[in-house]
Amino acid sequence: MIRSIEDFASAFHAARCVSTPLVAVRTADPASTTHFVMESLKQGRELPPLLGWDVMRGLYAISRESGDELGRVLGDREAATVGPADALLLAQQLREDGLLLYANAHRFWNEPGVMQGIWNLRDPFKATGRMLVLLTVPGATLPAELGQDVLILDEPLPSTDHLERIVRETFKAAELAEPERCVIGKAVDALIGLAAFPAEQALAMSLVKRELDTEDLWERKRQVIEQTPGLSVWRGGETFDDIGGVENVKSFLRAVLAGVDPPRVIVFIDEIEKAFAGTVPTSPV
């Protein structure tokens, strides 16, 4: 299981080493993933051909060194006229070890032409060390026709250490003094669960009168969370004192919340019994 950016880097590197031809990266921040891929490919050696495709720009060179490769692959075509299926057809002309990063792949891979185009790259890319990287959103599911041929990697959200760096860098960019440790801790607590870009933006917008407005930062995070259907942040002020009885349960939960490693988030699933209605419990084998 990929738990950190280091695990993700190791998994991506291993995929390159064994010439994995088709990789889907589920990420909340495709720009960050693209930057990461470039950095991981450098590592003291010449950068391989690195092209990208999206529905607006068509085919384009991600790295400056790949400009000539783009021209060779395009031929007489105009970059912006290259459609989702055309990009996969042209990708067959990539040099050995080349990569194509395909943006928002989940929007196109159910189309017959795109689905077939992805599958057609499997064997020729495997034989020449080339790779198709399908950039998609967290939780995206591959079509059944591709499920056995595409390696899925989940890019994790920023760790607490990464978020700490974002906090320090944002304060520095705003020409503010180095934040105190308690301020960093409160900011990180409010940013956990966000991708790097929205975390940086929310933090910058919450710097009011040269100091961090923690409640404003939390509210911005709540707004991001509530963009996901079915999710909301509880804003009630109830406490255990409002609950009558069940003293043993309340004592246990108070101990958990005041423990050495208290939870950072509590998830409440409403009417969970309805989600399991009609299911048949199975016995362990």
C-alpha contacts under 8 A as a table, 3 or more apart, distances in Angstrom:
res1	aa1	res2	aa2	distance
2	I	5	I	7.83
2	I	7	D	5.30
2	I	8	F	5.86
2	I	153	L	7.93
2	I	154	D	6.86
2	I	155	E	7.60
2	I	156	P	7.06
3	R	7	D	6.33
3	R	8	F	7.72
3	R	156	P	6.36
4	S	7	D	5.18
4	S	8	F	6.39
4	S	156	P	5.86
4	S	157	L	7.91
4	S	158	P	7.93
4	S	159	S	6.96
5	I	8	F	4.89
5	I	9	A	6.03
5	I	155	E	6.93
5	I	156	P	6.17
5	I	158	P	7.64
5	I	159	S	7.97
6	E	9	A	5.01
6	E	10	S	6.15
7	D	10	S	5.08
7	D	11	A	6.15
8	F	11	A	5.11
8	F	12	F	6.12
8	F	153	L	7.33
8	F	154	D	7.37
8	F	155	E	6.12
8	F	156	P	7.45
9	A	12	F	5.19
9	A	13	H	6.03
9	A	40	S	7.36
10	S	13	H	5.12
10	S	14	A	6.07
11	A	14	A	5.09
11	A	15	A	6.21
11	A	153	L	7.70
12	F	15	A	5.07
12	F	16	R	6.39
12	F	153	L	7.79
13	H	16	R	5.14
13	H	17	C	6.22
13	H	40	S	7.61
14	A	17	C	5.00
14	A	18	V	6.39
15	A	18	V	5.47
15	A	19	S	6.21
15	A	20	T	5.12
16	R	19	S	5.06
16	R	20	T	6.00
16	R	129	G	7.46
16	R	131	M	7.82
17	C	20	T	7.77
19	S	125	F	7.85
19	S	126	K	5.54
19	S	127	A	7.65
19	S	128	T	7.69
19	S	129	G	4.76
19	S	130	R	6.97
19	S	131	M	7.48
20	T	23	V	7.22
20	T	126	K	6.14
20	T	129	G	7.45
20	T	130	R	7.98
20	T	131	M	6.69
20	T	151	L	7.75
21	P	121	L	7.40
21	P	122	R	5.57
21	P	123	D	7.58
21	P	125	F	5.18
21	P	126	K	4.96
21	P	129	G	7.10
21	P	130	R	6.04
21	P	131	M	4.44
21	P	132	L	6.09
21	P	150	V	7.95
22	L	118	I	7.85
22	L	121	L	7.85
22	L	122	R	6.42
22	L	131	M	5.87
22	L	132	L	5.05
22	L	133	V	6.34
22	L	134	L	7.69
22	L	149	D	6.98
22	L	150	V	4.92
22	L	151	L	6.24
23	V	131	M	7.32
23	V	132	L	6.21
23	V	133	V	4.96
23	V	134	L	6.08
23	V	150	V	5.35
23	V	151	L	4.66
23	V	152	I	5.85
23	V	153	L	7.22
24	A	133	V	5.70
24	A	134	L	4.43
24	A	135	L	6.03
24	A	136	T	6.94
24	A	150	V	6.50
24	A	151	L	6.05
24	A	152	I	4.78
24	A	153	L	6.15
25	V	133	V	6.86
25	V	134	L	6.03
25	V	135	L	5.16
25	V	136	T	6.10
25	V	152	I	6.00
25	V	153	L	4.84
25	V	154	D	5.71
25	V	155	E	6.68
26	R	135	L	6.31
26	R	136	T	4.90
26	R	137	V	4.96
26	R	138	P	4.73
26	R	139	G	6.98
26	R	140	A	6.99
26	R	152	I	7.35
26	R	153	L	6.25
26	R	154	D	4.82
26	R	155	E	6.13
27	T	30	P	6.06
27	T	33	T	7.24
27	T	135	L	7.08
27	T	136	T	6.19
27	T	137	V	5.24
27	T	138	P	5.42
27	T	154	D	6.36
27	T	155	E	5.27
27	T	156	P	7.48
28	A	137	V	5.93
28	A	138	P	6.25
28	A	155	E	7.89
28	A	157	L	7.64
28	A	195	A	6.07
29	D	32	S	5.39
29	D	33	T	6.44
29	D	195	A	6.39
29	D	196	A	7.36
29	D	197	F	7.18
30	P	33	T	4.90
30	P	34	T	6.12
30	P	103	A	7.66
30	P	135	L	6.49
30	P	136	T	7.73
31	A	34	T	5.11
31	A	35	H	6.29
32	S	35	H	5.12
32	S	36	F	6.10
32	S	196	A	7.84
33	T	36	F	4.95
33	T	37	V	6.12
33	T	155	E	7.75
34	T	37	V	5.14
34	T	38	M	6.35
34	T	101	L	7.76
35	H	38	M	5.21
35	H	39	E	6.30
36	F	39	E	5.13
36	F	40	S	6.09
37	V	40	S	5.16
37	V	41	L	6.14
38	M	41	L	5.25
38	M	42	K	6.42
38	M	47	L	7.89
38	M	63	S	7.97
39	E	42	K	5.38
39	E	43	Q	6.94
40	S	43	Q	6.16
41	L	45	R	7.85
41	L	47	L	6.17
41	L	48	P	7.46
42	K	45	R	5.48
42	K	46	E	6.39
42	K	47	L	5.39
47	L	50	L	7.82
47	L	65	E	7.54
48	P	66	S	7.91
48	P	97	D	6.09
48	P	98	G	5.53
48	P	99	L	7.50
49	P	63	S	7.96
49	P	65	E	7.44
49	P	66	S	5.24
49	P	69	E	6.57
49	P	94	L	7.57
49	P	95	R	7.06
49	P	97	D	7.16
49	P	98	G	4.52
49	P	99	L	6.25
50	L	61	A	6.42
50	L	62	I	5.78
50	L	63	S	6.24
50	L	66	S	5.93
50	L	98	G	5.90
50	L	99	L	4.98
50	L	100	L	6.10
50	L	101	L	7.74
51	L	59	L	7.03
51	L	60	Y	5.74
51	L	61	A	4.59
51	L	62	I	5.28
51	L	63	S	7.55
51	L	66	S	6.97
51	L	70	L	7.02
51	L	98	G	7.93
51	L	99	L	6.23
51	L	100	L	4.86
51	L	101	L	6.34
52	G	59	L	5.82
52	G	60	Y	5.33
52	G	61	A	6.13
52	G	62	I	5.95
52	G	100	L	5.33
52	G	101	L	4.58
52	G	102	Y	5.93
52	G	103	A	7.57
53	W	57	R	6.93
53	W	58	G	5.20
53	W	59	L	4.52
53	W	60	Y	6.19
53	W	87	A	6.99
53	W	100	L	7.33
53	W	101	L	6.31
53	W	102	Y	5.06
53	W	103	A	6.12
54	D	57	R	5.68
54	D	58	G	5.25
54	D	59	L	6.96
54	D	84	P	7.80
54	D	102	Y	6.44
54	D	103	A	5.16
54	D	104	N	7.45
55	V	58	G	5.60
55	V	83	G	6.86
55	V	84	P	6.99
55	V	103	A	7.88
56	M	80	A	6.82
57	R	60	Y	6.90
57	R	79	A	6.93
57	R	80	A	5.05
58	G	79	A	5.33
58	G	80	A	4.32
58	G	81	T	6.23
58	G	82	V	5.00
58	G	83	G	6.43
58	G	87	A	7.68
59	L	70	L	7.74
59	L	79	A	5.11
59	L	80	A	6.67
59	L	82	V	6.21
59	L	87	A	6.69
60	Y	70	L	6.60
60	Y	79	A	6.63
61	A	64	R	6.91
61	A	66	S	5.45
61	A	67	G	5.58
61	A	69	E	7.94
61	A	70	L	5.93
62	I	66	S	6.94
63	S	66	S	5.37
63	S	67	G	7.36
64	R	67	G	5.83
65	E	68	D	7.29
66	S	69	E	5.09
66	S	70	L	6.21
67	G	70	L	5.16
67	G	71	G	6.45
68	D	71	G	5.14
68	D	72	R	6.25
69	E	72	R	5.09
69	E	73	V	6.15
69	E	94	L	7.56
69	E	95	R	7.94
70	L	73	V	5.19
70	L	74	L	6.00
71	G	74	L	5.20
71	G	75	G	6.00
72	R	75	G	5.44
73	V	90	L	6.34
73	V	91	A	7.46
73	V	93	Q	5.89
73	V	94	L	6.65
74	L	77	R	5.19
74	L	78	E	7.13
74	L	79	A	6.93
74	L	90	L	7.22
77	R	81	T	7.24
77	R	82	V	7.62
78	E	81	T	5.51
78	E	82	V	7.15
79	A	82	V	5.77
80	A	83	G	7.99
82	V	86	D	5.54
82	V	87	A	5.87
83	G	86	D	5.03
83	G	87	A	6.05
84	P	87	A	5.55
84	P	88	L	7.05
84	P	108	F	7.03
84	P	114	V	6.52
85	A	88	L	5.40
85	A	89	L	6.54
85	A	113	G	5.78
85	A	114	V	4.82
85	A	117	G	6.35
86	D	89	L	5.02
86	D	90	L	6.15
87	A	90	L	5.18
87	A	91	A	6.01
88	L	91	A	4.96
88	L	92	Q	6.99
88	L	114	V	7.40
88	L	117	G	5.50
88	L	118	I	6.55
88	L	121	L	7.66
89	L	92	Q	5.83
89	L	117	G	6.51
90	L	93	Q	5.71
90	L	94	L	7.66
91	A	94	L	5.40
91	A	100	L	7.09
92	Q	121	L	6.89
92	Q	124	P	7.68
92	Q	125	F	7.88
94	L	98	G	5.82
94	L	99	L	7.74
94	L	130	R	7.73
95	R	98	G	5.56
95	R	130	R	7.74
96	E	128	T	5.24
96	E	129	G	5.98
96	E	130	R	5.80
97	D	128	T	6.46
97	D	129	G	4.61
97	D	130	R	4.34
97	D	131	M	7.22
98	G	129	G	7.42
98	G	130	R	4.87
98	G	131	M	6.52
99	L	130	R	5.77
99	L	131	M	4.83
99	L	132	L	5.79
99	L	133	V	7.17
100	L	131	M	6.56
100	L	132	L	5.00
100	L	133	V	6.04
101	L	132	L	6.23
101	L	133	V	4.74
101	L	134	L	6.10
101	L	135	L	6.79
102	Y	105	A	6.09
102	Y	132	L	7.31
102	Y	133	V	6.04
102	Y	134	L	4.93
102	Y	135	L	5.78
103	A	134	L	6.52
103	A	135	L	5.01
103	A	136	T	6.89
104	N	107	R	5.76
104	N	108	F	7.56
104	N	134	L	7.45
104	N	135	L	5.63
104	N	136	T	5.04
104	N	137	V	7.40
105	A	108	F	5.46
105	A	109	W	5.90
105	A	134	L	5.56
105	A	135	L	5.87
105	A	136	T	5.57
106	H	109	W	5.58
106	H	110	N	7.58
106	H	136	T	5.78
106	H	137	V	7.58
106	H	140	A	6.72
106	H	141	T	7.84
106	H	142	L	7.63
107	R	110	N	7.55
108	F	111	E	5.66
108	F	114	V	6.46
108	F	115	M	7.99
109	W	112	P	7.65
109	W	114	V	5.41
109	W	115	M	5.08
109	W	142	L	7.75
109	W	143	P	7.28
110	N	114	V	7.13
110	N	115	M	6.06
110	N	143	P	6.45
111	E	114	V	5.38
111	E	115	M	5.97
112	P	115	M	5.13
112	P	116	Q	6.07
113	G	116	Q	5.28
113	G	117	G	5.95
114	V	117	G	4.86
114	V	118	I	6.12
115	M	118	I	5.35
115	M	119	W	6.41
115	M	145	E	7.67
115	M	146	L	7.49
116	Q	119	W	5.09
116	Q	120	N	5.98
117	G	120	N	5.10
117	G	121	L	6.63
118	I	121	L	5.52
118	I	122	R	7.14
119	W	122	R	5.48
119	W	146	L	6.91
119	W	149	D	7.63
120	N	123	D	7.07
120	N	124	P	7.82
121	L	124	P	5.71
121	L	125	F	5.65
121	L	132	L	7.92
122	R	125	F	5.52
122	R	126	K	6.04
122	R	149	D	7.53
123	D	126	K	5.05
123	D	127	A	6.30
124	P	127	A	5.29
124	P	128	T	6.51
125	F	128	T	5.30
125	F	129	G	5.87
125	F	130	R	4.63
125	F	131	M	6.14
126	K	129	G	5.59
126	K	130	R	6.55
126	K	131	M	7.75
127	A	130	R	7.92
136	T	140	A	6.65
137	V	140	A	5.71
138	P	154	D	7.29
142	L	146	L	6.26
142	L	147	G	5.63
143	P	146	L	5.55
143	P	147	G	6.14
144	A	147	G	5.12
144	A	148	Q	7.84
145	E	148	Q	7.53
146	L	149	D	5.35
146	L	150	V	6.15
147	G	150	V	6.01
157	L	193	G	6.56
157	L	194	L	6.73
157	L	195	A	5.48
157	L	196	A	7.45
158	P	161	D	7.87
158	P	162	H	5.57
158	P	163	L	6.23
158	P	192	I	7.63
158	P	193	G	7.73
158	P	194	L	7.47
158	P	195	A	6.27
158	P	196	A	6.23
159	S	162	H	5.12
159	S	163	L	6.22
159	S	192	I	7.78
160	T	163	L	4.99
160	T	164	E	6.08
160	T	188	V	6.53
160	T	192	I	7.20
161	D	164	E	5.05
161	D	165	R	6.44
162	H	165	R	5.13
162	H	166	I	6.37
163	L	166	I	4.92
163	L	167	V	6.22
163	L	188	V	5.98
163	L	191	L	7.29
163	L	192	I	7.66
163	L	196	A	7.63
163	L	199	A	7.92
164	E	167	V	5.09
164	E	168	R	6.27
164	E	184	I	6.55
164	E	188	V	6.40
165	R	168	R	5.16
165	R	169	E	5.98
166	I	169	E	5.13
166	I	170	T	5.93
166	I	196	A	7.88
166	I	200	E	6.42
167	V	170	T	5.21
167	V	171	F	6.25
167	V	184	I	6.68
167	V	187	A	7.23
167	V	188	V	7.68
167	V	200	E	7.63
167	V	203	L	7.37
168	R	171	F	5.28
168	R	172	K	6.18
168	R	178	E	6.78
168	R	179	P	7.03
168	R	184	I	7.87
169	E	172	K	4.97
169	E	173	A	6.03
170	T	173	A	5.05
170	T	174	A	6.22
170	T	200	E	7.09
170	T	203	L	7.48
170	T	204	A	6.53
171	F	174	A	5.14
171	F	175	E	6.33
171	F	176	L	5.19
171	F	177	A	6.93
171	F	178	E	6.79
171	F	179	P	7.23
172	K	175	E	4.94
172	K	176	L	5.65
172	K	177	A	7.06
172	K	178	E	7.11
173	A	176	L	7.56
176	L	210	R	6.72
179	P	183	V	6.07
179	P	184	I	6.38
180	E	183	V	5.28
180	E	184	I	6.38
181	R	184	I	5.12
181	R	185	G	6.20
182	C	185	G	5.05
182	C	186	K	6.29
183	V	186	K	5.21
183	V	187	A	6.17
183	V	212	L	7.77
184	I	187	A	5.10
184	I	188	V	6.07
185	G	188	V	5.20
185	G	189	D	6.20
186	K	189	D	5.17
186	K	190	A	6.34
186	K	214	T	7.10
187	A	190	A	5.15
187	A	191	L	6.21
187	A	203	L	7.80
187	A	214	T	6.75
187	A	217	L	7.71
188	V	191	L	5.00
188	V	192	I	6.04
189	D	192	I	5.65
189	D	264	R	7.35
190	A	214	T	7.58
190	A	217	L	6.59
190	A	218	W	5.44
190	A	221	K	7.04
191	L	194	L	5.83
191	L	199	A	5.84
191	L	217	L	7.93
191	L	218	W	7.81
191	L	221	K	6.94
194	L	198	P	6.36
194	L	199	A	5.55
194	L	221	K	7.63
195	A	198	P	5.81
195	A	199	A	5.99
196	A	199	A	5.13
196	A	200	E	6.14
197	F	200	E	5.20
197	F	201	Q	6.24
198	P	201	Q	4.98
198	P	202	A	5.90
199	A	202	A	5.27
199	A	203	L	6.09
200	E	203	L	5.21
200	E	204	A	6.16
201	Q	204	A	5.18
201	Q	205	M	6.21
202	A	205	M	5.24
202	A	206	S	6.26
202	A	217	L	6.25
202	A	220	R	6.18
202	A	221	K	7.32
203	L	206	S	5.12
203	L	207	L	6.67
203	L	212	L	7.98
203	L	217	L	6.33
204	A	207	L	5.57
205	M	208	V	7.65
205	M	217	L	7.90
206	S	212	L	5.88
206	S	213	D	5.40
206	S	214	T	7.25
206	S	216	D	5.86
206	S	217	L	5.44
207	L	210	R	5.97
207	L	211	E	5.31
207	L	212	L	4.56
207	L	213	D	6.10
208	V	211	E	5.45
208	V	212	L	6.08
208	V	213	D	6.20
213	D	216	D	5.39
213	D	217	L	6.35
214	T	217	L	4.98
214	T	218	W	6.26
215	E	218	W	5.06
215	E	219	E	6.22
216	D	219	E	5.05
216	D	220	R	6.28
217	L	220	R	5.18
217	L	221	K	6.34
218	W	221	K	5.03
218	W	222	R	6.17
219	E	222	R	4.94
219	E	223	Q	6.30
220	R	223	Q	5.14
220	R	224	V	6.50
221	K	224	V	5.12
221	K	225	I	6.27
222	R	225	I	5.09
222	R	226	E	6.12
222	R	232	S	7.50
222	R	233	V	6.17
223	Q	226	E	5.23
223	Q	227	Q	6.60
224	V	227	Q	5.46
224	V	228	T	7.81
225	I	228	T	5.98
225	I	231	L	6.67
225	I	232	S	6.68
225	I	233	V	7.55
226	E	229	P	6.95
226	E	230	G	7.83
226	E	231	L	5.51
226	E	232	S	5.04
226	E	233	V	7.23
227	Q	231	L	7.72
228	T	231	L	5.70
238	E	241	D	8.00
238	E	242	D	6.39
239	T	242	D	5.56
239	T	243	I	7.46
240	F	243	I	5.34
240	F	250	K	6.60
241	D	244	G	7.33
243	I	246	V	7.99
246	V	249	V	5.48
246	V	250	K	6.39
247	E	250	K	5.08
247	E	251	S	6.02
248	N	251	S	5.17
248	N	252	F	6.19
249	V	252	F	5.17
249	V	253	L	6.18
250	K	253	L	5.15
250	K	254	R	6.03
251	S	254	R	5.17
251	S	255	A	6.27
252	F	255	A	5.18
252	F	256	V	6.38
253	L	256	V	4.97
253	L	257	L	6.19
254	R	257	L	5.16
254	R	258	A	6.10
255	A	258	A	5.14
255	A	259	G	5.78
256	V	259	G	5.07
256	V	262	P	6.14
256	V	263	P	7.84
257	L	262	P	4.99
257	L	263	P	6.65
258	A	262	P	6.19
259	G	262	P	5.31
263	P	266	I	7.06
269	I	272	I	5.88
271	E	274	K	5.85
271	E	275	A	7.51
272	I	275	A	5.27
272	I	276	F	6.93
273	E	276	F	5.33
273	E	277	A	6.27
274	K	277	A	4.97
276	F	279	T	5.56
